[in-house]
Amino acid sequence: MERHQDPVFGYVLGMVQDRDLAHDLFQDTFVRVIDALQRRRGGYVQQGRFLPWVMRIARNATLDHIRSRGRRQTQIADDGYWDNIPSGTLSPDHILEAREERAWLQRSIARLPEEQREVLTLRQDSELTFREIAELTDVSINTALGRMRYALLNLRRMAGKRPHTKKKTPRKVASVA
């Protein structure tokens, strides 16, 4: 569990956008994993990789929850996953700017269609291969790649529409001789 908690939790949080709910679904995932391992049926096959199997359970738990509440929630938690990334030794201005960038990215990812958001999250947070993502989501590799491509294109489009704050450069004043 310790070895795989970061990618599993990152995926779940990326899908539900709520830290408390992500903790609940994360715990539910590992309860299901332990239950499946103890029953030794419908469970893990020793020949396969363990993480993709766990990710399938996390995906099913997450999708079960999303379906049960009808609509997906797009509200962003203040203490988001991206805020916990170490920032190094940056000035307060840079830290504030980085938080604003992360918040914008998190909001933008939340606005992606669910299929695109899922592939992006599985690739970035869980570091699964596109073959593993395709198997997990029951689509072809080309479909998984296409969803990632469209997710990135949509994020670029959103970034292009984003108002940028640029520092004003002083204008040269013509001197009169």
C-alpha positions in Angstrom: 0.0 0.0 0.0 2.8 2.4 0.9 4.5 1.9 -2.4 1.4 2.7 -4.5 -0.4 5.2 -2.4 0.8 8.3 -4.2 -0.3 7.3 -7.7 -3.6 5.8 -6.5 -4.4 8.8 -4.3 -3.3 11.2 -7.1 -5.6 9.6 -9.6 -8.6 9.6 -7.2 -8.0 13.2 -6.2 -7.7 14.2 -9.8 -11.0 12.6 -10.7 -13.1 13.8 -7.7 -11.4 17.2 -7.0 -12.1 16.9 -3.2 -9.4 15.9 -0.8 -11.7 14.4 1.9 -13.7 12.4 -0.6 -10.4 11.3 -2.2 -9.2 10.0 1.2 -12.5 8.1 1.6 -12.3 6.5 -1.9 -8.6 5.7 -1.4 -9.4 3.8 1.8 -12.3 2.1 0.0 -9.9 1.1 -2.8 -7.4 -0.6 -0.4 -10.2 -2.3 1.6 -11.4 -3.8 -1.7 -7.8 -4.8 -2.6 -7.2 -6.5 0.8 -10.6 -8.2 0.5 -9.8 -9.5 -3.0 -6.4 -10.7 -2.0 -7.8 -12.6 1.0 -10.6 -14.3 -1.0 -8.1 -15.1 -3.9 -10.9 -14.8 -6.4 -11.5 -12.1 -8.9 -8.2 -10.8 -7.7 -4.6 -10.3 -8.6 -2.8 -12.6 -11.0 0.8 -12.9 -10.0 2.0 -12.6 -13.6 0.6 -9.1 -14.1 1.7 -5.8 -12.7 0.2 -5.0 -9.3 -0.3 -1.2 -9.8 -2.6 -1.5 -12.9 -4.7 -4.0 -11.0 -5.0 -1.7 -8.0 -5.7 1.3 -10.4 -8.6 -0.7 -11.9 -10.1 -1.1 -8.4 -9.5 2.6 -7.7 -11.1 3.6 -11.0 -14.1 1.4 -10.3 -14.5 2.8 -6.8 -14.2 6.4 -8.2 -16.6 5.8 -11.1 -19.1 4.1 -8.7 -19.1 7.2 -6.6 -19.3 9.6 -9.5 -22.3 7.7 -10.9 -24.0 7.5 -7.6 -24.1 11.3 -7.2 -25.2 12.0 -10.8 -23.1 14.9 -11.8 -19.4 15.4 -11.3 -18.3 18.0 -8.8 -16.1 20.7 -10.2 -15.5 22.7 -7.0 -11.8 22.8 -6.2 -10.6 22.2 -2.6 -8.4 24.9 -1.2 -5.8 22.5 0.0 -5.4 20.7 -3.4 -3.0 18.0 -4.3 -0.8 20.5 -6.4 -0.3 22.7 -3.4 1.6 20.0 -1.6 4.3 19.9 -4.2 7.5 21.3 -2.7 8.3 24.8 -4.0 12.0 25.0 -3.0 13.4 28.3 -1.9 11.3 30.8 -3.9 10.4 34.3 -2.9 6.8 34.9 -1.6 5.9 36.5 -5.0 7.0 33.4 -6.8 5.3 31.1 -4.4 2.0 33.0 -4.8 2.4 33.0 -8.6 3.1 29.2 -8.5 0.0 28.6 -6.4 -2.1 30.7 -8.8 -0.7 28.7 -11.7 -1.5 25.4 -9.9 -5.0 26.5 -9.1 -5.6 27.6 -12.7 -4.3 24.2 -13.9 -6.4 22.3 -11.4 -9.5 24.3 -12.5 -8.7 23.7 -16.1 -8.2 20.0 -15.7 -11.5 19.8 -13.8 -13.2 21.4 -16.9 -11.9 18.7 -19.3 -14.3 16.0 -20.4 -14.2 13.1 -18.0 -12.5 10.7 -20.4 -9.7 13.2 -21.2 -9.3 14.1 -17.5 -9.0 10.4 -16.6 -6.3 9.6 -19.2 -4.3 12.7 -18.2 -4.6 11.9 -14.5 -3.6 8.3 -15.0 -0.6 9.2 -17.1 0.6 12.1 -15.0 -0.2 11.1 -11.4 -0.1 7.3 -11.7 2.6 7.1 -14.3 0.8 4.3 -16.2 1.8 3.5 -19.7 -0.7 4.2 -22.5 -1.1 0.4 -22.9 -2.0 0.1 -19.2 -4.4 3.1 -19.5 -6.0 1.5 -22.5 -6.5 -1.8 -20.7 -7.7 -0.1 -17.5 -10.3 2.0 -19.4 -11.3 -0.7 -21.9 -10.3 1.3 -25.0 -7.7 0.9 -27.7 -4.2 2.4 -27.3 -5.0 4.8 -30.1 -8.2 6.0 -28.2 -6.2 6.5 -25.0 -3.5 8.4 -27.0 -6.2 10.5 -28.7 -7.8 11.4 -25.4 -4.5 12.5 -24.1 -3.9 14.6 -27.2 -7.2 16.3 -27.0 -6.7 16.9 -23.2 -3.5 18.6 -24.0 -5.0 20.6 -26.9 -7.9 21.7 -24.7 -5.5 22.8 -21.9 -3.4 24.8 -24.5 -6.6 26.4 -25.8 -7.6 27.3 -22.3 -4.2 28.7 -21.6 -4.4 30.8 -24.8 -7.7 32.3 -23.6 -6.3 33.0 -20.1 -5.7 36.6 -19.3 -2.0 37.0 -18.6 -0.6 39.6 -16.3 2.5 41.1 -17.9 4.8 43.5 -16.2 4.7 46.9 -17.8 7.9 48.1 -19.2 8.7 51.8 -18.9 8.3 53.7 -22.2 11.1 55.8 -23.5 10.3 59.4 -23.3 11.5 61.4 -26.3 13.8 64.1 -25.2 13.4 67.6 -26.6 16.8 69.2 -27.3 
